[in-house]
Amino acid sequence: MHWPNMALVELLTVCAVLLPKAVSANVCATSHLSNKAFRQCGQTGFAMQCNGSRLHSIPSEYPNPSSPLSGPLCVLDLSDNTITAVENKTFFQAKNLNSTEILYLNLNKNDLCYLEGEAFVGLSNLKFLNLSLNRLVWKDSFAPGVFAPLISLKNINLKCNYFNTFKGLDMELNLMKSLEGLLITPRIHENRYSFGKGFRKLNLTSLDLSSTPECGCKLKEIDNQTFRNLLHIRTLYVRGCFIYNITEDALKPLHNTLQVLDVSGNTNLTFKGMNKALNGLVNSTTLKELYVNRIHVRHNLGIEIKPDNFRSLNKLQSLEKLFMDLNKIEVFDEDIFYPNPMFPQSLTLLTLAGNRLTDGNYVNFLFMVRNLTTLDISRQFLGYDPFKFRHNEMSSHSTRYTQPTTICDVSSLPTYVRNESVDDIKDGDVWDIVVQKMSPTNYDIKNIDRGDWAALFANSPIGFEVICTCNISVARKMICLPEHLLRLQWSRSYVYGAIPPVLLCGTKNLEFLDLSYNLLSRWTGPVFGLHHLKTLNLSENYCTNISKFFFFGLQNLEMLNLTGNMLQESFHPNNADAGVMFENQKKMKLLIFSAVKVSILHQDLLNSMIELEELDLSYNHIRTWNLKLKSSCFHHLDITSNRLSSLPEEFRAYLDQMAESECVKSKDIKVTVDMSNNPLECSCEQLPFWQWFVTSSVIVTSRSGNCMLNGKSIPIETNEDVHNLVKLLENDFCKDRTWITWATAGGSLLIGVIVTITLGTATYKNRWKIRYVIYSRGRRYRHAGFEHLFSHDAMISYSKGRASFIKNSLVPCLEQQHQFDFWIADRNSQAGVSVAENITHAICTSRKAVLLIDSEYMSDSWCDYDMNMALVESVETKRNMIIVVLMEKFQMKTLPVPFLRLLKNVRSLEYPDQEQDIDTFWNNLVAEIKS
């Protein structure tokens, strides 16, 4: 919205239409101050919250604070409403409001379009006024002298209003004699903005012109006139202002005062424009922090930083912190680092996160920025192996500035390095260097087999403390870092590969190293040169294997984070190396093994950590606790989201011992164990654990919700719940009732034996009838005369060997010629139904059952089932339904008794041997089926 020529009377008319009568503020509520506001208010007072209450005007009455709130009203929040104007003396005349007590007033996110001349009368002690995100138009919305009562105001926020020019603003702001900070947003890109002469009288130390998420800063150019009247500015923020150009002398008026400069987010500025802008601050002794993040066009190709980009930067004599993130930097010209580094000597912090840094000659000279203490090169997404040594001529980036390789003083290298191939440095080279630096006169060490790091460590009187000093020659062969570097962050960069035996030079002061969220999948090591390292973060690297000597050279580690790796094999009890893997970490205090996919750990894994204080094993699959801890100051264990049902007695005793230890007591802390989200077991077997839970001085947390006791869910969310569980177990479930158990068991056993024998006998005698009843219920037709209700004329029972006879002879002769409908197992069985049920169904729905008996039939259990079920059906329904066909000649004395009984009670046919008798046989069978 843009009202450049709106007259004051027109604006008042608009506001009058929108402005309702003043309302009583029953919607307002008193509240405690936030921690930050409490400190800023002198640790006293309360807040009045009227924000988000759909107010159309400022309330004329406010509620009194209720206990325990007391003291002065420090913060009045009227933000996020639809207030259109601030009328004269609106705060001074409000009921239950002492306007002189208010230190912070929020009127942001309203519809303010006019401030009357006496709007802020009574706010003589106000420190901060927020008028951002309104409809205020300079000058039409501001009555003359509106800010005069604000004699104590330190900061005013006018962002996201309509300032098409700053002309005359100095005269209005000049009325606030104590003003130190101004937040304002230029809105017209083509306009030239400058701060008038009246600003010379103000002690303005902080200026923020930056864009916000709600509105953008539009400032095409900063010229020599923009800041010429700002004589006291210490912090200047012009982030995301679409700046194309900052003239060479634009910042010159700030030369002797500016301490923090932020020009980030101006993607059209580029590093060339940065160098030009810094020309006005050349030789400045005040600038401490410089932010030039994202000043390169986002969608362009990657860039190379050249010496011309740093000419002015090089002359900032007191610069301590430099932020160059998100600029798509791919490579630095090596002249920036060597022979005279172009980074200021005062620089201690450098961040290059979110760029695209790749390997190049410049890497050899990083150590030249000697005074650097913090370096952040995270989020590079570079995808290469940093431990693969390379020769200068093989560097991925060469420029016209690249110096010839003769710069390398090869003669200064040790003989064992100088004689090796320049293209590759094998493990043996690191071995020779380490052996020489550790103890060149030790005969035992010199005779150890090459690569036997464990033996070298065991025989070294000084451990693995190897000091390697950087120079140009060493830097071309080894990884060299600035000698004063304390912190190095190189996370989220997809650095891939293994960590081989490696020697880092110039890192004698490095204490913090973050290599998290990369792809370093095998850690072979050992790593030398990091003997002063205290914090190491190797989390989320998809590591699957750690060698037993990887950590040997990190003897001063105090914090180690291995979260998110896959270390189940490395830490498994079957891996003997796990017992000595951390043998040299005697100073470890905090160990984080969260989500490392372990289900069981080697019991001696942490034996050597005698100073361990905190251990995080959360989000694993541990079922049984077997770790042995020997620390005398252990006080926190996090084992949330595992599969533990309890803790063993030995470890509980250790925790009790820690709770009484002098070390823990001297720190004035409690021993704590977090067992949330574990399947804790509520049983008599675990009663000792629950008794310890409620009686021990160790604070055990369990937010598991419930545990199961005899099929019943028992809550264990609070200490009272656990106390009730213990009482329930002690007084009911876990009482000794052995005699009742034995008596009940004996009586039950005797009754069971008798019932079993009785039922077994009856069941065996009636086994076929029982089967018939089970499978035929509801399926058979009981009465004669209902033959038309049967689904089939006959059920054909046969052995597997007669399948071809059924298909080629019986079906053509009987079904096709006589129109019979037979139930044949290989054809009519229902899928998904048991064999027994298919057979029973077939017998119950067929008028007849034809049994084709041969030798195979008599030995087949399912054929036997067919025959017996047909017999039971015949008896139960009183139907003469069984037809026996003897497919072979049998000796009667060889037939089993059941078959003899069957042949005695039913009529049988014999299948003829002679061809001429076949037709007669078929006719007889047809007659039997129809009968």
Secondary structure, 3 states (H helix, E strand, C coil): CCCCCCCHHHHHHHHHHHCCCCCECCCCEEECCCHHHHHHCCCCCEEEECCCCCCCCCCCECCCCCCCCCCCEEEEECCCCCCCEECCCCCCCCECCCHHHCCEEECCCCCCCEECCCCCCCCCCCCEEECCCCCCECCCCECCCCCCCCCCCCEEECCCCEECCCCCHHHHHCCCCCCCEEECCECCCCCCCCCCHHHHHCCCCEEECCCCCCCCCCCCEECCCCCCCCCCCCEEECCCCCCCEECCCCCHHHCCCCCEEECCCCCCCHHHHHHHHHHHHCCCCCCCEEECCCCCCCCCCCEEECHHHHCCHHHCCCCCEEECCCCCEEEECHHHCCCCCCCCCCCCEEECCCCCCCCCHHHHHHHHCCCCCEEECCCCCCCCCCCCCCCHHHCCCCCCCCCCHHHCCHHHCCHHHHCCCCCCCCHHHHHHHHHHHHCCCCHHHHCCCCCCHHHHHHHCCCCCCCCCCCCHHHHCCCEECCCCCCEEECCCCCCEEEECCEEEECCCCCCEEECCCCEEEEECCCEECCCCCCEEECCCCCCCEECCCCCCCCCCCCEEECCCCCCCCCCCCCCHHHHCCCCCCCCCCEEECCCCCCCCCCCCCCCCCCCCCEEECCCCCCCCCCCCCCCCCCCEEECCCCCCCCCCHHHHHHHHHHHCCHHHHHCCCCCEEECCCCCCCCCHHHHHHHHHHHHCCCEEECCCCEEEECCEEEECCCHHHHHHHHHHHHHHHCCCCHHHHHHHHHHHHHHHHHHHHHHHHHHHHCHHHHHHHHHHCCCCCCCCCCHHHCCEEEEEECCHHHHHHHHHHHHHHHHHHHCCCEEEHHHHCCCCCCHHHHHHHHHHCEEEEEEEECHHHHHCHHHHHHHHHHHHHHHHHCCCCEEEEECCCCCHHHCCHHHHHHHHHCCEEECCCCHHHHHHHHHHHHHHHHC
